[in-house]
Amino acid sequence: MKLCTVLPSAALDLSLILKVASLAMDSLCRGVFAGNSHELSIRSCFPSLFQAEQSHRSVILGLLLGAGQKPQPDSALIRQARAERWSQWSLRGGLEMLPQAFESHLTSSGVHVLRDQPVYGLSLQAEGHWKVCLGDSSLEADHVISAIPASELSKLLPADAAPLAHVLSTITAVSVAVVNLQYQGANLPVQGFGHLVPSSEDPVVLGIVYDSVAFPEQDGSSPGLRVTVMMGGSWLHTLEASGCALSQELFLQQAQEAVATQLGLKEQPSHCLVHLHKNCIPQYTLGHWQKMESAMQFLAAQRLPLTLAGASYDGVAVNDCIESGRQAAVRILGTERNS
């Protein structure tokens, strides 16, 4: 057996590398998933990093050599984004324009969209189609695409799908408080998209987005400095444990303290919006990929006319959810359009 001696300077360098890596992954997991890096699965949360390390035993080397990159769909918009090197995107009227445009297109094509219609249960009929219970009424469907949270879908499935329901019920989510602040006549000390906050620095504040820098076109008719403070996630329970009521006043106070400390914005904001989004970001904890394999195997074995889509499975970002919906349509239709 060969012995390896680690010199003090080498040990110090290794300790520094591990600390930097820990801070980077901690911040990244908080910024994307509002989650705890010690609980999340890198394989499921950041598959390109996992594949890069598996292929070349080095994340950096693997990424440089292109490991872990999936074949990308093609369209005129995607080609434009690549050519212009988009790092982020939005819409002039906000992202709500996207589902609004979908609804307008679908209704103009004769599709009936049901609003404010909670689903109370799904039952599979002898003919092989679904009966969707809507309370006082129901409808029949040849196939169901579910984009609701996995844990909510688990409550709707029939007893015959109990194994699938159990798997889906274990995919949990965390809540995030989002505070939008606007300041008149203020300036940021730095420029960029925003910054993330390691849990060791401030466990409650996840990060701050510099909205006016990223999308100045959305500043409105009365321009001002806009920032968004994100709080909570896996650490929201620390506020509850301290006996604090999760009120809008509390979140606003925490957000103002954060921008004052981290960005020097000590004046009162001219406008503010506070929202608590409950159970909004699914958590891909250790073993998530095995849960997905189990769910897919059950659907295939039982030949259930059910397709899983949305943030609970293969990515929580807006782009991930759009791609999830596209893939769901492709699987059902058996064809793919490059447009």
Secondary structure per residue as TSV (DSSP state, phi and psi in degrees):
chain	resnum	aa	ss	phi	psi
A	1	M	-	360.0	130.7
A	2	K	-	-91.7	138.1
A	3	L	-	-97.8	144.8
A	4	C	-	-117.6	123.6
A	5	T	-	-99.8	126.2
A	6	V	-	-100.6	116.4
A	7	L	-	-71.5	153.8
A	8	P	H	-54.5	-42.5
A	9	S	H	-65.7	-38.2
A	10	A	H	-67.0	-40.0
A	11	A	H	-63.3	-38.2
A	12	L	H	-65.4	-43.3
A	13	D	H	-62.5	-42.9
A	14	L	H	-63.8	-40.9
A	15	S	H	-62.6	-40.8
A	16	L	H	-65.9	-42.4
A	17	I	H	-61.5	-45.0
A	18	L	H	-64.1	-37.4
A	19	K	H	-67.4	-43.7
A	20	V	H	-63.5	-43.9
A	21	A	H	-62.2	-40.8
A	22	S	H	-63.3	-44.3
A	23	L	H	-64.4	-41.4
A	24	A	H	-65.3	-48.0
A	25	M	H	-69.7	-36.3
A	26	D	H	-60.2	-47.6
A	27	S	H	-67.0	-41.0
A	28	L	H	-63.1	-44.6
A	29	C	H	-64.9	-35.7
A	30	R	H	-70.5	-39.8
A	31	G	H	-70.3	-36.4
A	32	V	H	-91.7	-46.0
A	33	F	H	-109.4	-3.8
A	34	A	S	52.1	33.4
A	35	G	-	-120.4	173.6
A	36	N	-	-90.8	121.1
A	37	S	T	-62.3	-21.6
A	38	H	T	-77.8	-12.7
A	39	E	T	-111.0	-21.6
A	40	L	B	-85.1	155.7
A	41	S	-	-95.5	116.9
A	42	I	H	-63.1	-35.8
A	43	R	H	-58.6	-39.3
A	44	S	H	-91.0	-35.4
A	45	C	H	-77.4	-40.8
A	46	F	-	-133.2	71.3
A	47	P	H	-59.3	-31.4
A	48	S	H	-66.7	-37.5
A	49	L	H	-66.1	-41.9
A	50	F	H	-63.0	-47.2
A	51	Q	H	-65.6	-36.6
A	52	A	H	-62.7	-43.5
A	53	E	H	-69.3	-38.8
A	54	Q	H	-66.6	-36.0
A	55	S	H	-78.0	-37.3
A	56	H	H	-128.5	8.0
A	57	R	S	58.3	20.0
A	58	S	-	-155.5	124.8
A	59	V	H	-63.4	-47.0
A	60	I	H	-64.5	-48.1
A	61	L	H	-62.8	-42.4
A	62	G	H	-62.2	-41.5
A	63	L	H	-67.4	-38.6
A	64	L	H	-63.9	-33.5
A	65	L	T	-90.0	2.1
A	66	G	T	84.7	15.7
A	67	A	T	-70.9	146.8
A	68	G	T	83.9	0.6
A	69	Q	-	-86.6	126.7
A	70	K	-	-85.8	154.1
A	71	P	-	-58.6	132.3
A	72	Q	-	-99.7	143.7
A	73	P	-	-65.0	161.9
A	74	D	-	-124.5	139.4
A	75	S	-	-163.5	168.9
A	76	A	H	-61.9	-38.9
A	77	L	H	-67.1	-41.1
A	78	I	H	-65.4	-41.0
A	79	R	H	-63.7	-38.1
A	80	Q	H	-65.1	-42.8
A	81	A	H	-61.8	-40.4
A	82	R	H	-68.5	-43.3
A	83	A	H	-64.2	-37.9
A	84	E	H	-92.5	-0.1
A	85	R	T	55.0	54.7
A	86	W	-	-63.8	134.1
A	87	S	S	-102.3	-23.1
A	88	Q	-	-156.8	166.0
A	89	W	-	-146.9	158.4
A	90	S	-	-152.1	-173.4
A	91	L	-	-125.8	150.0
A	92	R	T	-56.2	-38.8
A	93	G	T	-97.1	15.4
A	94	G	-	92.9	165.2
A	95	L	T	-67.4	-15.8
A	96	E	T	-64.0	-17.8
A	97	M	H	-62.7	-27.5
A	98	L	H	-65.9	-56.6
A	99	P	H	-64.5	-29.9
A	100	Q	H	-64.6	-40.6
A	101	A	H	-67.1	-38.7
A	102	F	H	-59.0	-48.5
A	103	E	H	-61.9	-43.2
A	104	S	H	-61.8	-43.3
A	105	H	H	-65.8	-43.5
A	106	L	H	-67.6	-45.4
A	107	T	H	-65.3	-35.1
A	108	S	H	-69.1	-18.4
A	109	S	T	-95.3	6.8
A	110	G	T	93.5	8.1
A	111	V	-	-83.6	133.7
A	112	H	-	-93.2	118.2
A	113	V	-	-101.0	122.8
A	114	L	-	-93.6	123.7
A	115	R	-	-108.1	152.0
A	116	D	S	51.8	44.6
A	117	Q	-	-122.8	87.4
A	118	P	-	-62.0	141.2
A	119	V	-	-94.1	129.7
A	120	Y	-	-104.1	-10.8
A	121	G	E	175.4	157.1
A	122	L	E	-123.5	132.9
A	123	S	E	-134.1	136.7
A	124	L	E	-90.7	123.6
A	125	Q	-	-85.2	164.1
A	126	A	T	-60.2	-30.6
A	127	E	T	-75.6	-6.4
A	128	G	S	95.7	5.3
A	129	H	-	-107.9	167.8
A	130	W	E	-91.4	145.5
A	131	K	E	-107.6	118.0
A	132	V	E	-100.8	113.2
A	133	C	E	-84.9	125.5
A	134	L	-	-114.7	23.6
A	135	G	S	95.3	-100.5
A	136	D	S	-81.1	-9.0
A	137	S	-	-142.5	179.1
A	138	S	E	-153.2	166.6
A	139	L	E	-143.0	160.6
A	140	E	E	-107.9	145.4
A	141	A	E	-141.0	136.0
A	142	D	S	-70.8	-31.6
A	143	H	-	-150.0	144.2
A	144	V	E	-118.5	127.9
A	145	I	E	-103.9	116.1
A	146	S	E	-101.2	119.1
A	147	A	-	-113.6	10.1
A	148	I	S	-80.7	164.4
A	149	P	-	-54.1	142.9
A	150	A	H	-56.6	-40.8
A	151	S	H	-65.6	-31.5
A	152	E	H	-74.1	-39.6
A	153	L	H	-62.1	-35.7
A	154	S	H	-59.5	-28.8
A	155	K	T	-79.0	-15.4
A	156	L	T	-98.1	-18.1
A	157	L	S	-71.7	150.3
A	158	P	-	-72.5	168.3
A	159	A	G	-60.4	-31.6
A	160	D	G	-63.5	-21.0
A	161	A	G	-104.8	27.4
A	162	A	H	-57.0	-41.6
A	163	P	H	-60.0	-40.2
A	164	L	H	-67.7	-42.6
A	165	A	H	-60.1	-39.1
A	166	H	H	-63.5	-45.0
A	167	V	H	-61.3	-46.8
A	168	L	H	-65.0	-32.1
A	169	S	H	-67.6	-18.9
A	170	T	T	-87.4	-5.5
A	171	I	-	-89.0	95.8
A	172	T	-	-89.2	177.4
A	173	A	E	-144.5	160.0
A	174	V	E	-115.7	159.7
A	175	S	E	-99.6	147.2
A	176	V	E	-133.0	132.1
A	177	A	E	-93.4	131.1
A	178	V	E	-119.8	123.8
A	179	V	E	-119.8	118.5
A	180	N	E	-97.9	127.2
A	181	L	E	-124.4	140.1
A	182	Q	E	-125.9	135.6
A	183	Y	E	-124.6	138.4
A	184	Q	S	-95.1	130.0
A	185	G	S	72.2	15.9
A	186	A	-	-101.4	157.7
A	187	N	-	-133.0	147.9
A	188	L	-	-83.3	145.6
A	189	P	S	-75.0	-16.1
A	190	V	S	-137.7	162.4
A	191	Q	-	-116.1	150.4
A	192	G	S	150.8	-175.5
A	193	F	S	-73.2	-34.3
A	194	G	E	157.9	-167.7
A	195	H	E	-144.3	153.6
A	196	L	E	-104.9	154.2
A	197	V	-	-118.3	119.9
A	198	P	-	-61.7	149.0
A	199	S	T	-63.5	-25.1
A	200	S	T	-71.1	-22.2
A	201	E	T	-88.0	-46.8
A	202	D	-	-155.1	101.3
A	203	P	S	-65.8	-24.7
A	204	V	S	-85.0	-42.9
A	205	V	E	-84.7	119.7
A	206	L	E	-82.4	-39.6
A	207	G	E	175.2	172.5
A	208	I	E	-132.3	129.8
A	209	V	E	-100.7	133.0
A	210	Y	-	-90.9	83.9
A	211	D	H	-60.0	-38.6
A	212	S	H	-69.6	-23.1
A	213	V	H	-82.2	-44.4
A	214	A	H	-69.0	-44.5
A	215	F	-	-137.3	75.3
A	216	P	G	-63.9	-21.1
A	217	E	G	-63.7	-19.8
A	218	Q	G	-97.3	12.7
A	219	D	G	-69.7	-18.4
A	220	G	-	88.4	-174.8
A	221	S	S	-73.2	-22.1
A	222	S	S	-114.5	82.8
A	223	P	-	-57.2	142.6
A	224	G	-	-162.0	169.2
A	225	L	E	-78.9	122.9
A	226	R	E	-113.4	133.8
A	227	V	E	-135.8	154.2
A	228	T	E	-123.3	126.0
A	229	V	E	-104.9	126.3
A	230	M	E	-107.5	131.9
A	231	M	E	-137.6	156.3
A	232	G	E	102.2	-111.1
A	233	G	G	63.1	-136.5
A	234	S	G	-65.0	-13.6
A	235	W	G	-99.6	3.6
A	236	L	H	-63.1	-30.1
A	237	H	H	-66.2	-21.5
A	238	T	H	-67.3	-34.1
A	239	L	H	-68.3	-42.3
A	240	E	H	-65.3	-40.3
A	241	A	H	-65.0	-27.5
A	242	S	T	-79.3	-0.7
A	243	G	T	88.7	7.4
A	244	C	-	-80.6	135.2
A	245	A	-	-77.0	132.8
A	246	L	-	-78.4	76.0
A	247	S	-	-102.2	163.2
A	248	Q	H	-62.6	-35.2
A	249	E	H	-63.0	-40.0
A	250	L	H	-64.9	-47.2
A	251	F	H	-64.2	-39.0
A	252	L	H	-64.6	-42.3
A	253	Q	H	-62.5	-45.6
A	254	Q	H	-62.0	-40.8
A	255	A	H	-66.3	-43.8
A	256	Q	H	-65.2	-37.3
A	257	E	H	-65.6	-37.1
A	258	A	H	-66.6	-47.1
A	259	V	H	-70.1	-29.4
A	260	A	H	-68.5	-43.6
A	261	T	H	-74.2	-42.7
A	262	Q	H	-92.2	-25.7
A	263	L	H	-124.5	-3.4
A	264	G	-	75.3	16.6
A	265	L	-	-89.6	89.7
A	266	K	-	-96.0	-14.2
A	267	E	S	-75.8	166.8
A	268	Q	-	-75.3	137.8
A	269	P	-	-70.0	148.9
A	270	S	S	-78.6	-29.5
A	271	H	E	-142.0	149.7
A	272	C	E	-151.4	146.2
A	273	L	E	-132.6	137.1
A	274	V	E	-128.6	126.8
A	275	H	E	-136.5	137.2
A	276	L	E	-107.5	111.5
A	277	H	E	-94.8	105.1
A	278	K	E	-80.3	133.5
A	279	N	E	48.5	49.8
A	280	C	E	-96.4	-21.6
A	281	I	E	-121.3	111.6
A	282	P	E	-61.6	150.7
A	283	Q	-	-111.1	116.6
A	284	Y	-	-88.5	82.8
A	285	T	B	-78.4	174.0
A	286	L	T	-53.7	131.9
A	287	G	T	90.9	6.4
A	288	H	H	-61.0	-40.7
A	289	W	H	-63.6	-32.5
A	290	Q	H	-70.6	-35.7
A	291	K	H	-61.9	-42.8
A	292	M	H	-64.6	-42.2
A	293	E	H	-60.9	-43.5
A	294	S	H	-61.9	-43.3
A	295	A	H	-64.5	-44.8
A	296	M	H	-65.1	-39.2
A	297	Q	H	-64.9	-39.3
A	298	F	H	-66.0	-44.8
A	299	L	H	-60.6	-40.5
A	300	A	H	-70.7	-43.4
A	301	A	H	-65.9	-39.2
A	302	Q	H	-88.2	-7.4
A	303	R	T	52.5	44.2
A	304	L	-	-75.1	133.1
A	305	P	S	-78.4	63.1
A	306	L	E	-137.7	130.9
A	307	T	E	-120.6	131.9
A	308	L	E	-93.5	130.6
A	309	A	-	-144.3	167.8
A	310	G	S	104.9	-170.5
A	311	A	T	-75.5	-12.6
A	312	S	T	-76.6	-8.3
A	313	Y	T	-121.2	-58.3
A	314	D	S	-129.2	30.8
A	315	G	-	141.4	136.1
A	316	V	-	-101.7	-11.3
A	317	A	S	-74.0	163.3
A	318	V	H	-58.4	-45.5
A	319	N	H	-60.0	-40.4
A	320	D	H	-61.8	-42.8
A	321	C	H	-68.4	-37.2
A	322	I	H	-62.7	-45.5
A	323	E	H	-65.7	-36.0
A	324	S	H	-61.7	-42.7
A	325	G	H	-65.9	-39.5
A	326	R	H	-62.4	-45.3
A	327	Q	H	-65.5	-35.8
A	328	A	H	-61.6	-43.9
A	329	A	H	-64.9	-40.6
A	330	V	H	-62.9	-43.0
A	331	R	H	-62.9	-38.0
A	332	I	H	-77.0	-44.0
A	333	L	H	-80.8	-22.4
A	334	G	S	72.1	21.0
A	335	T	-	-148.1	160.1
A	336	E	-	-136.5	131.9
A	337	R	-	-109.4	131.1
A	338	N	-	-90.6	68.1
A	339	S	-	-151.3	360.0
